[in-house]
Amino acid sequence: MHTFGTIDILVNNAAFQRTYQKLEDISDDEFEETYRVNVFAMFRLCKALLPHMKEGGSIINTASIQSFDPSPSLIAYASTKAAIVSFTRSLAGFAIKQGVRVNAVAPGPVWTPLIPSTMPKEKVKQFGGQTVFGRAAQPAEISPVFVFLASDQANYVTGEVYGVTGGQMPM
């Protein structure tokens, strides 16, 4: 940080998920690991980097439609994404005191390497079919929301969660 000065933008986009059909199949260690990757790492990055961010900076956390419309088979993942929504809104109150905005993007189904590597093949074939588009998004289709939140055009936006769900509405 001394070489480059301040940090202007932090995007927290790490995630771990695995699907299960029964709660008892989820080990305590895996549930904790999901929180370590999805929530604790984000908390630690924000805690370490926020003091180095200047006024006008932006922190963008990646939540999920699972925050609002959780699938039983993704209980660990979905609950971490709900925690990210709450963390985002809480952190916004701290960060704005130094002029840093904090928001989240809550995508619906998006084709990433996480999908085929963590879901059963039959679910992968149907992935995204519940959207009004009948398909999952490509990462490039949700990236403009991140760009907007990082830009000066969003200088009056903080503590918000932007859904990019392909029309999939939470129940």
C-alpha positions, 0 to 999 in steps of 0.5 A: 500500500505504501508503493501505490498509495490508497485503496479506492475499491474493494470487491469481496467476491470469494465464495464456497458452496456445496449442495446437500439433500439432508441437513445431517450430511453437512459436517460442522467443519464444512459449515464453519469453512463456508463461513470462513471463506464467505464471511470471515475473509470479507470481514478481515479484508474490510477491517484491514483495508478500510483504514487505508481507503480515502473519501470516495472509496467503495466496498462492494460485497457479493451477496446472492439471491440466496440471501432472500430466497434460500434453497434448502440444499444450500443452507450453509451458503445461503446463510452466509450470503444473508450474513453478507447483506446484514454485514454490508448494511452495518459496515456502511454506517461505519465506513461513511464516516470516512466517506467510503460507500459500502454496497452489495450485489445479489446476483441470481444464477450466474455461470461460474466455475463454482456451479459445475464443480459444486452441484449435481449434474442434473441441477447444472442442466437446469441451472438458471431455468427459473429466471424469466430469461430461462437461463443463467447470466454470464458474468459480463451481464452482471459486471456493469452493476459492480462498475456503477457501484465503484464509480462516482455516479454512485456517490449517494449510494451506500448500504444498498443491495442490488439484485441482478437476478434475471427477473427471479423474484424472492418468494 
